[in-house]
Amino acid sequence: MTTPPDGWEARGRPTSWFRRFTFAKYAETRQFLEELAALSEEMGLHPQNINFATTHANITIEGPDKGEPGETEHRFAQRINALAAPRVEP
Amino acid sequence: MTTPPDGWEARGRPTSWFRRFTFAKYAETRQFLEELAALSEEMGLHPQNINFATTHANITIEGPDKGEPGETEHRFAQRINALAAPRVEP
């Protein structure tokens, strides 16, 4: 089983990975989501679910074919962390 | 109390409006979300919450200051309906 990157929590069975990102304002949340959409296009991967409101985005990543996340998803989650890093509220 | 437009359901107290939009594929879901972001910018309004996955987007609209949706939100919800109309699955 692949261990999720920093800040992500393994949940459920089959395992999915979850992380909540919090931002100071709506414009930052939007910017993060736009960059995430571009990253998804680049990698040919997208989160299974995104739930967002004014100042947060909750992201769930599954593995391929509803299986467990693996090395590919690990890289994807790390790159999402990197996108959020300049803006994320502690 | 303002009645929600077609397809929207009034929920909770204070009332918010909810609608689930379903699409044939991820690219259509993304397109809808991008157009919704542009509409939000134009109107200076955004949904209180959006939850989306590969082929659906669930949208919740609140009124100003956590109050009930009014005429402004009614126009916003109608315009969201119009965005989705060409693509939405029955």
Backbone of each chain as ProteinMPNN parsed JSONL, in Angstrom:
{"seq_chain_A": "MTTPPDGWEARGRPTSWFRRFTFAKYAETRQFLEELAALSEEMGLHPQNINFATTHANITIEGPDKGEPGETEHRFAQRINALAAPRVEP", "coords_chain_A": {"N_chain_A": [[0.851, -1.201, 0.0], [0.57, 2.169, -0.882], [1.913, 4.935, 0.796], [0.304, 7.972, 1.632], [1.221, 11.339, 0.533], [2.645, 14.067, 2.505], [0.273, 15.643, 4.567], [-1.955, 14.508, 3.477], [-4.656, 12.263, 4.017], [-5.283, 8.863, 4.452], [-8.218, 7.151, 3.644], [-11.069, 5.019, 4.1], [-12.216, 2.081, 2.212], [-12.054, 0.549, -0.824], [-8.929, 2.247, -0.261], [-8.916, 5.787, -0.325], [-7.413, 9.005, -0.858], [-7.377, 11.947, 1.074], [-7.439, 15.483, 1.357], [-7.749, 18.625, 2.954], [-7.62, 21.895, 1.878], [-6.974, 25.183, 2.856], [-7.733, 28.592, 2.37], [-7.009, 32.144, 2.24], [-8.837, 33.819, 1.002], [-11.552, 34.035, -1.426], [-10.574, 34.489, -4.042], [-8.071, 33.309, -3.976], [-8.687, 30.657, -3.534], [-9.999, 30.103, -5.939], [-7.885, 30.516, -7.76], [-6.142, 28.465, -7.054], [-7.793, 26.286, -7.773], [-7.956, 26.631, -10.508], [-5.318, 26.271, -11.301], [-5.039, 23.656, -10.507], [-6.794, 22.423, -12.288], [-5.377, 22.789, -14.661], [-3.078, 21.314, -14.099], [-4.249, 18.778, -13.876], [-5.01, 18.357, -16.48], [-2.515, 18.311, -17.723], [-1.366, 16.023, -16.523], [-3.187, 14.098, -17.086], [-4.91, 13.148, -15.182], [-7.411, 13.313, -12.699], [-8.816, 14.559, -9.603], [-11.003, 12.403, -7.765], [-13.077, 13.583, -6.465], [-13.99, 16.952, -5.749], [-14.649, 19.376, -3.392], [-15.635, 22.548, -2.848], [-15.656, 25.772, -1.271], [-15.958, 29.19, -0.245], [-13.424, 29.66, 1.049], [-12.065, 27.242, 1.141], [-10.911, 24.041, -0.129], [-11.743, 20.758, -0.524], [-10.233, 17.756, -1.264], [-10.394, 14.665, -2.916], [-8.678, 11.791, -3.809], [-8.641, 8.972, -5.818], [-7.459, 5.672, -6.677], [-6.637, 4.161, -9.909], [-9.407, 2.778, -11.74], [-11.111, 2.585, -9.519], [-9.438, 1.471, -7.653], [-6.744, 1.321, -5.21], [-4.826, 4.288, -4.448], [-1.687, 4.778, -6.056], [1.777, 4.949, -7.045], [1.608, 6.824, -9.132], [-0.584, 8.432, -8.399], [0.474, 9.364, -6.064], [2.494, 11.08, -6.949], [0.869, 12.933, -8.207], [-0.622, 13.961, -6.025], [1.449, 15.116, -4.562], [2.211, 17.119, -6.295], [-0.091, 18.663, -6.259], [0.037, 19.547, -3.616], [2.288, 21.188, -3.924], [1.311, 23.183, -5.627], [-0.503, 24.427, -3.938], [1.051, 25.334, -1.897], [2.209, 28.059, -1.845], [0.104, 29.572, -0.966], [-1.513, 28.411, 0.933], [-3.324, 28.417, 3.981], [-2.115, 28.065, 7.291]], "CA_chain_A": [[0.0, 0.0, 0.0], [1.356, 3.394, -0.977], [1.638, 5.917, 1.852], [0.013, 9.281, 1.019], [2.187, 12.401, 0.84], [2.376, 14.954, 3.647], [-0.959, 16.413, 4.633], [-3.066, 13.715, 2.958], [-5.108, 11.242, 4.943], [-5.859, 7.677, 3.796], [-9.58, 6.907, 4.157], [-12.009, 4.097, 3.457], [-11.796, 0.802, 1.654], [-10.622, 0.731, -1.043], [-8.388, 3.497, 0.243], [-8.722, 7.0, -1.117], [-6.638, 10.007, -0.111], [-8.16, 13.159, 1.294], [-6.806, 16.628, 2.012], [-8.472, 19.899, 2.954], [-6.763, 23.068, 1.713], [-7.682, 26.38, 3.327], [-7.163, 29.797, 1.762], [-7.403, 33.39, 2.921], [-9.995, 34.439, 0.352], [-12.117, 33.312, -2.561], [-9.711, 34.599, -5.225], [-6.983, 32.329, -3.845], [-9.299, 29.336, -3.741], [-10.212, 29.993, -7.389], [-6.593, 30.395, -8.425], [-5.703, 27.089, -6.79], [-8.607, 25.349, -8.556], [-7.587, 26.762, -11.921], [-4.02, 25.612, -11.483], [-5.287, 22.224, -10.38], [-7.394, 21.973, -13.557], [-4.291, 22.721, -15.645], [-2.253, 20.155, -13.711], [-5.014, 17.569, -14.223], [-4.922, 18.183, -17.93], [-1.137, 17.93, -18.024], [-1.054, 14.666, -16.058], [-4.224, 13.149, -17.501], [-5.473, 12.596, -13.938], [-8.112, 14.332, -11.914], [-9.343, 14.034, -8.346], [-12.311, 11.75, -7.852], [-14.068, 14.548, -5.976], [-13.546, 18.236, -5.19], [-15.72, 20.125, -2.746], [-15.028, 23.817, -2.464], [-16.475, 26.912, -0.888], [-15.229, 30.447, -0.366], [-12.024, 29.647, 1.502], [-11.432, 25.929, 1.26], [-11.162, 23.021, -1.145], [-11.513, 19.392, -0.038], [-9.894, 16.977, -2.448], [-10.295, 13.217, -2.753], [-7.999, 11.1, -4.916], [-8.731, 7.509, -5.848], [-6.586, 4.987, -7.623], [-7.283, 3.823, -11.175], [-10.453, 1.749, -11.674], [-11.572, 2.52, -8.123], [-8.467, 0.781, -6.806], [-6.032, 2.181, -4.266], [-3.845, 5.185, -5.052], [-0.335, 4.218, -6.155], [2.865, 5.914, -7.256], [1.138, 7.904, -10.013], [-1.417, 9.322, -7.59], [1.376, 9.985, -5.087], [3.104, 12.237, -7.623], [-0.211, 13.911, -8.421], [-0.923, 14.606, -4.731], [2.595, 15.971, -4.223], [2.159, 18.321, -7.134], [-1.185, 19.494, -5.721], [0.632, 20.22, -2.445], [3.201, 22.242, -4.382], [0.459, 24.277, -6.126], [-1.17, 25.12, -2.83], [2.024, 25.761, -0.884], [2.436, 29.489, -1.651], [-1.107, 30.27, -0.542], [-2.345, 27.697, 1.896], [-3.323, 28.903, 5.36], [-1.664, 26.984, 8.176]], "C_chain_A": [[0.884, 1.247, 0.0], [0.946, 4.37, 0.125], [1.355, 7.282, 1.206], [1.079, 10.317, 1.37], [1.75, 13.225, 2.058], [1.043, 15.67, 3.516], [-2.177, 15.653, 4.138], [-3.361, 12.587, 3.942], [-5.692, 10.084, 4.126], [-7.194, 7.368, 4.468], [-10.239, 5.773, 3.405], [-11.382, 2.848, 2.893], [-12.596, 0.59, 0.386], [-10.171, 2.135, -0.641], [-8.496, 4.62, -0.783], [-7.952, 7.985, -0.233], [-7.414, 11.303, -0.078], [-7.264, 14.257, 1.865], [-7.687, 17.865, 1.879], [-7.449, 21.03, 2.868], [-7.577, 24.303, 2.088], [-6.963, 27.621, 2.833], [-7.704, 31.044, 2.453], [-8.644, 34.017, 2.303], [-10.379, 33.692, -0.922], [-11.197, 33.347, -3.779], [-8.563, 33.582, -5.161], [-7.497, 30.899, -4.032], [-9.48, 29.09, -5.238], [-8.895, 29.766, -8.133], [-6.046, 28.964, -8.263], [-6.479, 26.112, -7.672], [-8.27, 25.434, -10.05], [-6.246, 26.091, -12.202], [-4.156, 24.094, -11.373], [-5.902, 21.667, -11.666], [-6.313, 21.842, -14.631], [-3.372, 21.528, -15.357], [-2.945, 18.843, -14.101], [-4.908, 17.29, -15.715], [-3.528, 17.686, -18.311], [-0.877, 16.457, -17.684], [-2.073, 13.634, -16.529], [-4.879, 12.447, -16.317], [-6.329, 13.684, -13.305], [-8.634, 13.72, -10.627], [-10.696, 13.38, -8.567], [-13.392, 12.729, -7.418], [-13.374, 15.816, -5.472], [-14.768, 18.933, -4.62], [-15.118, 21.449, -2.318], [-16.068, 24.87, -2.13], [-15.551, 28.122, -0.882], [-13.74, 30.31, -0.046], [-11.463, 28.249, 1.762], [-11.741, 25.064, 0.043], [-10.789, 21.675, -0.529], [-11.328, 18.491, -1.242], [-9.768, 15.507, -2.098], [-9.682, 12.608, -4.006], [-8.172, 9.6, -4.748], [-7.654, 6.946, -6.754], [-7.32, 4.725, -8.922], [-8.328, 2.718, -10.964], [-10.937, 1.511, -10.253], [-10.653, 1.689, -7.226], [-7.791, 1.772, -5.873], [-5.055, 3.102, -4.993], [-2.457, 4.554, -5.015], [0.683, 5.32, -6.407], [2.425, 7.1, -8.122], [0.321, 8.927, -9.222], [-0.569, 10.037, -6.525], [2.036, 11.217, -5.712], [2.075, 13.355, -7.841], [-0.493, 14.679, -7.119], [0.227, 15.527, -4.305], [2.578, 17.252, -5.041], [0.998, 19.232, -6.729], [-0.694, 20.233, -4.477], [1.499, 21.402, -2.883], [2.429, 23.449, -4.926], [-0.072, 25.12, -4.975], [-0.178, 25.821, -1.924], [2.175, 27.281, -0.739], [1.273, 30.196, -0.95], [-1.787, 29.676, 0.678], [-2.199, 28.306, 3.295], [-2.884, 27.762, 6.277], [-2.841, 26.366, 8.943]], "O_chain_A": [[1.825, 1.357, 0.786], [-0.244, 4.595, 0.35], [2.099, 7.703, 0.32], [1.762, 10.189, 2.385], [0.634, 13.085, 2.559], [0.731, 16.235, 2.468], [-3.309, 16.09, 4.348], [-2.472, 12.042, 4.596], [-6.497, 10.3, 3.22], [-7.292, 7.327, 5.695], [-9.999, 5.585, 2.212], [-10.192, 2.585, 3.067], [-13.813, 0.45, 0.513], [-10.951, 3.086, -0.683], [-8.203, 4.426, -1.963], [-7.858, 7.809, 0.981], [-8.029, 11.706, -1.065], [-6.438, 14.004, 2.742], [-8.286, 18.113, 0.833], [-6.53, 21.112, 3.682], [-8.731, 24.443, 1.681], [-5.735, 27.696, 2.872], [-8.717, 31.001, 3.152], [-9.42, 34.674, 2.997], [-9.64, 32.844, -1.421], [-11.056, 32.341, -4.475], [-8.14, 33.058, -6.192], [-6.82, 30.051, -4.613], [-9.16, 28.015, -5.745], [-8.813, 28.923, -9.026], [-5.558, 28.354, -9.214], [-5.887, 25.204, -8.256], [-8.298, 24.429, -10.76], [-6.073, 25.425, -13.223], [-3.465, 23.347, -12.066], [-5.565, 20.559, -12.084], [-6.329, 20.896, -15.419], [-2.946, 20.826, -16.274], [-2.302, 17.916, -14.594], [-4.742, 16.15, -16.147], [-3.38, 16.764, -19.112], [-0.248, 15.736, -18.459], [-1.85, 12.431, -16.389], [-5.341, 11.311, -16.427], [-5.984, 14.863, -13.38], [-8.868, 12.514, -10.556], [-11.443, 13.771, -9.464], [-14.503, 12.703, -7.948], [-12.312, 15.756, -4.852], [-15.794, 19.061, -5.288], [-14.189, 21.476, -1.511], [-17.192, 24.857, -2.632], [-14.467, 28.072, -1.463], [-12.895, 30.796, -0.797], [-10.501, 28.092, 2.513], [-12.688, 25.313, -0.704], [-9.663, 21.479, -0.071], [-12.171, 18.463, -2.139], [-9.122, 15.142, -1.116], [-10.122, 12.881, -5.123], [-7.892, 9.035, -3.691], [-7.017, 7.68, -7.51], [-8.506, 5.034, -9.033], [-8.153, 1.839, -10.12], [-11.146, 0.37, -9.84], [-11.065, 1.254, -6.15], [-8.214, 2.922, -5.759], [-4.517, 2.735, -6.038], [-2.101, 3.876, -4.052], [0.477, 6.474, -6.032], [2.822, 8.239, -7.874], [0.515, 10.134, -9.362], [-0.864, 11.168, -6.14], [2.124, 12.269, -5.079], [2.368, 14.54, -7.682], [-0.59, 15.906, -7.127], [-0.009, 16.598, -3.748], [2.891, 18.332, -4.538], [1.104, 20.452, -6.849], [-0.98, 21.419, -4.307], [1.449, 22.477, -2.286], [2.831, 24.594, -4.719], [-0.088, 26.349, -5.031], [-0.524, 26.795, -1.255], [2.263, 27.766, 0.389], [1.441, 31.288, -0.407], [-2.545, 30.354, 1.371], [-1.102, 28.66, 3.726], [-3.253, 26.61, 6.048], [-2.645, 25.442, 9.733]]}, "seq_chain_B": "MTTPPDGWEARGRPTSWFRRFTFAKYAETRQFLEELAALSEEMGLHPQNINFATTHANITIEGPDKGEPGETEHRFAQRINALAAPRVEP", "coords_chain_B": {"N_chain_B": [[-40.753, 34.855, 0.804], [-38.448, 33.888, -1.631], [-39.11, 31.94, -4.475], [-37.275, 29.171, -5.701], [-35.619, 28.87, -8.952], [-36.529, 26.76, -11.79], [-35.693, 23.388, -11.304], [-34.113, 23.718, -9.101], [-33.793, 23.118, -5.619], [-35.213, 24.067, -2.573], [-33.645, 24.147, 0.549], [-33.138, 23.476, 4.032], [-32.538, 25.75, 6.868], [-31.391, 28.868, 7.672], [-32.922, 29.076, 4.429], [-31.289, 27.476, 1.716], [-30.425, 27.08, -1.747], [-30.368, 24.272, -3.855], [-28.917, 22.406, -6.498], [-28.329, 19.597, -8.562], [-26.236, 18.978, -11.239], [-25.784, 16.992, -14.093], [-23.461, 15.448, -16.25], [-22.224, 14.236, -19.429], [-19.545, 13.586, -19.646], [-16.195, 14.11, -18.267], [-14.913, 16.344, -19.44], [-17.04, 17.982, -20.158], [-18.147, 18.576, -17.69], [-16.03, 20.075, -16.625], [-15.989, 22.223, -18.436], [-18.452, 23.427, -17.927], [-17.962, 24.222, -15.263], [-15.931, 26.08, -15.642], [-17.237, 28.046, -17.132], [-19.096, 28.76, -15.234], [-17.417, 29.902, -13.317], [-16.606, 32.192, -14.687], [-19.073, 33.484, -14.991], [-19.631, 33.953, -12.291], [-17.669, 35.798, -11.693], [-18.437, 37.898, -13.347], [-20.963, 38.546, -12.24], [-20.334, 39.04, -9.64], [-20.926, 37.257, -7.659], [-20.89, 34.145, -5.983], [-21.442, 30.565, -5.802], [-22.24, 29.157, -2.608], [-21.259, 26.686, -2.08], [-19.631, 24.174, -4.004], [-19.632, 20.959, -5.244], [-17.942, 18.631, -6.979], [-17.48, 15.937, -9.314], [-16.403, 13.441, -11.652], [-18.591, 13.387, -13.528], [-20.586, 15.049, -12.538], [-21.939, 18.017, -10.937], [-22.661, 19.454, -7.928], [-24.469, 22.079, -6.66], [-24.712, 24.696, -4.334], [-26.506, 27.476, -3.306], [-26.512, 30.321, -1.341], [-28.188, 33.038, 0.366], [-27.3, 36.579, 0.731], [-25.022, 37.353, 3.406], [-25.476, 34.978, 4.822], [-28.205, 34.83, 4.754], [-31.522, 34.258, 3.335], [-31.863, 33.182, -0.084], [-32.552, 35.606, -2.594], [-33.983, 37.858, -5.029], [-31.691, 38.502, -6.521], [-30.087, 36.195, -6.291], [-31.824, 34.485, -7.497], [-31.737, 35.28, -10.165], [-29.085, 34.645, -10.646], [-29.092, 31.816, -10.299], [-30.798, 31.133, -12.376], [-29.25, 31.865, -14.539], [-27.155, 30.08, -14.243], [-28.517, 27.714, -14.785], [-28.971, 28.225, -17.508], [-26.376, 28.153, -18.548], [-25.777, 25.475, -18.194], [-27.634, 24.197, -19.717], [-27.166, 23.433, -22.531], [-25.731, 21.116, -22.27], [-26.478, 19.471, -20.206], [-27.316, 16.309, -18.806], [-30.357, 14.502, -19.061]], "CA_chain_B": [[-39.664, 33.955, 0.453], [-38.307, 33.753, -3.076], [-39.163, 30.556, -4.957], [-36.116, 28.899, -6.561], [-35.936, 28.585, -10.354], [-36.692, 25.361, -12.196], [-34.622, 22.42, -11.103], [-33.447, 23.97, -7.826], [-34.562, 22.675, -4.468], [-34.969, 24.846, -1.355], [-33.244, 23.245, 1.635], [-32.559, 23.961, 5.29], [-33.025, 26.951, 7.528], [-32.059, 29.602, 6.597], [-33.014, 28.352, 3.168], [-30.357, 27.606, 0.598], [-30.933, 26.404, -2.945], [-29.477, 23.184, -4.278], [-29.209, 21.66, -7.728], [-27.313, 18.68, -9.079], [-26.13, 18.948, -12.696], [-25.109, 15.766, -14.511], [-22.879, 15.611, -17.581], [-21.855, 12.978, -20.082], [-18.127, 13.269, -19.429], [-15.442, 15.065, -17.445], [-14.65, 17.585, -20.179], [-18.249, 18.821, -20.089], [-18.226, 19.066, -16.306], [-15.009, 21.136, -16.524], [-16.428, 23.377, -19.224], [-19.514, 24.051, -17.131], [-17.368, 24.886, -14.087], [-15.2, 27.268, -16.101], [-18.218, 29.079, -17.468], [-19.668, 29.214, -13.973], [-16.439, 30.811, -12.692], [-16.681, 33.467, -15.415], [-20.352, 34.096, -14.604], [-19.475, 34.429, -10.903], [-16.88, 37.018, -11.735], [-19.276, 38.935, -13.957], [-22.065, 38.959, -11.364], [-19.851, 39.314, -8.287], [-21.617, 36.298, -6.783], [-20.504, 32.756, -6.251], [-22.158, 29.609, -4.964], [-21.665, 28.936, -1.284], [-20.523, 25.412, -2.142], [-19.685, 23.355, -5.217], [-19.048, 19.628, -5.08], [-17.997, 18.025, -8.306], [-16.702, 14.745, -9.626], [-16.214, 13.28, -13.088], [-19.754, 13.68, -14.377], [-21.646, 15.858, -11.934], [-21.59, 19.151, -10.077], [-23.731, 19.815, -6.994], [-24.273, 23.498, -6.371], [-25.534, 25.28, -3.277], [-26.527, 28.945, -3.303], [-27.088, 30.982, -0.158], [-28.423, 34.476, 0.258], [-26.232, 37.4, 1.296], [-24.878, 37.304, 4.868], [-26.109, 33.736, 5.274], [-29.661, 34.941, 4.726], [-32.177, 33.463, 2.302], [-31.682, 33.674, -1.453], [-33.572, 36.553, -3.044], [-34.091, 38.062, -6.482], [-30.355, 38.456, -7.131], [-29.682, 34.792, -6.377], [-32.721, 33.856, -8.472], [-31.16, 35.537, -11.492], [-27.833, 33.871, -10.711], [-29.439, 30.403, -10.497], [-31.337, 30.992, -13.744], [-28.142, 31.927, -15.49], [-26.442, 28.792, -14.136], [-29.328, 26.785, -15.593], [-28.773, 28.495, -18.934], [-25.047, 27.643, -18.878], [-25.753, 24.008, -18.206], [-28.693, 23.667, -20.589], [-26.78, 22.736, -23.748], [-24.941, 19.92, -21.998], [-26.897, 18.681, -19.054], [-27.979, 15.029, -19.076], [-31.698, 14.523, -18.45]], "C_chain_B": [[-39.637, 33.772, -1.063], [-38.328, 32.269, -3.461], [-37.964, 30.288, -5.867], [-36.529, 28.638, -8.004], [-36.075, 27.079, -10.603], [-35.462, 24.52, -11.896], [-33.901, 22.593, -9.779], [-34.393, 23.611, -6.69], [-34.207, 23.568, -3.276], [-34.707, 23.877, -0.208], [-32.857, 24.027, 2.865], [-33.147, 25.253, 5.791], [-31.816, 27.664, 8.106], [-31.958, 28.836, 5.278], [-31.784, 28.566, 2.296], [-30.953, 26.834, -0.575], [-29.892, 25.423, -3.436], [-29.906, 22.656, -5.64], [-28.013, 20.79, -8.104], [-27.376, 18.701, -10.599], [-25.31, 17.716, -13.088], [-24.675, 15.902, -15.958], [-22.428, 14.27, -18.133], [-20.4, 12.595, -19.812], [-17.41, 14.405, -18.717], [-15.22, 16.386, -18.166], [-15.859, 18.531, -20.135], [-18.451, 19.382, -18.679], [-17.268, 20.238, -16.124], [-15.45, 22.403, -17.26], [-17.516, 24.157, -18.467], [-18.917, 24.828, -15.954], [-16.587, 26.128, -14.492], [-16.149, 28.398, -16.462], [-18.888, 29.634, -16.208], [-18.709, 30.177, -13.257], [-16.476, 32.182, -13.366], [-17.972, 34.214, -15.071], [-20.274, 34.689, -13.193], [-18.711, 35.741, -10.872], [-17.722, 38.164, -12.273], [-20.324, 39.462, -12.975], [-21.598, 39.331, -9.957], [-20.53, 38.445, -7.24], [-20.999, 34.934, -7.013], [-21.28, 31.813, -5.349], [-21.467, 29.463, -3.609], [-20.827, 27.663, -1.293], [-20.703, 24.764, -3.509], [-18.98, 22.049, -4.914], [-19.094, 18.97, -6.44], [-17.09, 16.817, -8.418], [-16.738, 14.604, -11.147], [-17.403, 13.779, -13.907], [-20.902, 14.387, -13.649], [-21.068, 17.039, -11.175], [-22.83, 19.469, -9.234], [-23.482, 21.235, -6.518], [-25.247, 23.973, -5.301], [-25.381, 26.8, -3.302], [-27.198, 29.436, -2.031], [-27.429, 32.414, -0.49], [-27.241, 35.25, 0.827], [-26.216, 37.282, 2.829], [-25.591, 36.113, 5.474], [-27.631, 33.844, 5.393], [-30.236, 34.084, 3.606], [-31.893, 34.031, 0.916], [-32.849, 34.57, -1.849], [-33.546, 36.703, -4.558], [-32.731, 37.978, -7.178], [-29.9, 37.014, -7.315], [-30.569, 34.034, -7.373], [-32.19, 34.062, -9.888], [-29.886, 34.72, -11.7], [-28.144, 32.392, -11.016], [-30.015, 30.172, -11.899], [-30.22, 31.018, -14.77], [-27.275, 30.662, -15.408], [-27.207, 27.725, -14.922], [-29.048, 26.968, -17.086], [-27.4, 28.01, -19.397], [-25.062, 26.134, -19.086], [-26.646, 23.441, -19.302], [-28.201, 22.927, -21.836], [-26.178, 21.351, -23.499], [-25.568, 18.957, -21.011], [-27.614, 17.39, -19.492], [-29.357, 15.042, -18.403], [-31.746, 13.683, -17.17]], "O_chain_B": [[-40.668, 33.534, -1.692], [-37.647, 31.449, -2.846], [-37.665, 31.112, -6.731], [-37.662, 28.23, -8.259], [-35.776, 26.254, -9.739], [-34.334, 24.907, -12.202], [-33.151, 21.708, -9.368], [-35.61, 23.774, -6.784], [-33.029, 23.798, -3.003], [-35.446, 22.911, -0.015], [-32.308, 25.124, 2.759], [-34.107, 25.786, 5.236], [-31.211, 27.094, 9.014], [-31.03, 28.058, 5.057], [-31.297, 29.687, 2.153], [-31.872, 26.033, -0.403], [-28.694, 25.704, -3.434], [-31.094, 22.479, -5.908], [-26.857, 21.194, -7.98], [-28.434, 18.471, -11.185], [-24.273, 17.434, -12.488], [-25.422, 16.408, -16.795], [-22.273, 13.297, -17.395], [-20.067, 11.411, -19.757], [-17.938, 15.508, -18.58], [-15.33, 17.446, -17.551], [-15.693, 19.749, -20.082], [-18.874, 20.526, -18.511], [-17.629, 21.264, -15.548], [-15.294, 23.513, -16.753], [-17.483, 25.385, -18.39], [-19.322, 25.959, -15.683], [-16.581, 27.122, -13.765], [-15.9, 29.559, -16.14], [-19.204, 30.821, -16.13], [-19.15, 31.158, -12.659], [-16.388, 33.21, -12.696], [-17.961, 35.43, -14.883], [-20.782, 35.78, -12.936], [-19.05, 36.665, -10.133], [-17.718, 39.265, -11.721], [-20.549, 40.669, -12.885], [-22.373, 39.875, -9.17], [-20.689, 38.846, -6.087], [-20.622, 34.608, -8.139], [-21.723, 32.198, -4.267], [-20.252, 29.63, -3.497], [-19.813, 27.571, -0.601], [-21.785, 24.802, -4.093], [-17.866, 22.037, -4.391], [-20.173, 18.772, -6.998], [-16.084, 16.693, -7.721], [-17.072, 15.559, -11.849], [-17.224, 14.517, -14.876], [-22.05, 14.331, -14.089], [-19.889, 17.067, -10.821], [-23.909, 19.72, -9.77], [-22.398, 21.55, -6.026], [-26.444, 23.691, -5.357], [-24.27, 27.329, -3.317], [-28.306, 29.021, -1.693], [-27.003, 32.941, -1.518], [-26.293, 34.658, 1.342], [-27.261, 37.131, 3.461], [-26.234, 36.228, 6.517], [-28.262, 33.028, 6.064], [-29.525, 33.281, 3.002], [-31.703, 35.238, 0.768], [-33.995, 34.315, -1.477], [-33.137, 35.792, -5.277], [-32.626, 37.451, -8.286], [-29.387, 36.652, -8.373], [-30.131, 33.073, -8.006], [-32.192, 33.141, -10.704], [-29.643, 34.179, -12.778], [-27.522, 31.795, -11.894], [-29.753, 29.146, -12.527], [-30.247, 30.276, -15.752], [-26.721, 30.23, -16.42], [-26.604, 26.928, -15.641], [-28.908, 25.996, -17.828], [-27.267, 27.51, -20.514], [-24.453, 25.6, -20.012], [-26.429, 22.32, -19.761], [-28.762, 21.886, -22.177], [-26.124, 20.518, -24.403], [-25.233, 17.773, -20.982], [-28.413, 17.396, -20.429], [-29.495, 15.546, -17.289], [-32.794, 13.592, -16.53]]}, "name": "protein", "num_of_chains": 2, "seq": "MTTPPDGWEARGRPTSWFRRFTFAKYAETRQFLEELAALSEEMGLHPQNINFATTHANITIEGPDKGEPGETEHRFAQRINALAAPRVEPMTTPPDGWEARGRPTSWFRRFTFAKYAETRQFLEELAALSEEMGLHPQNINFATTHANITIEGPDKGEPGETEHRFAQRINALAAPRVEP"}
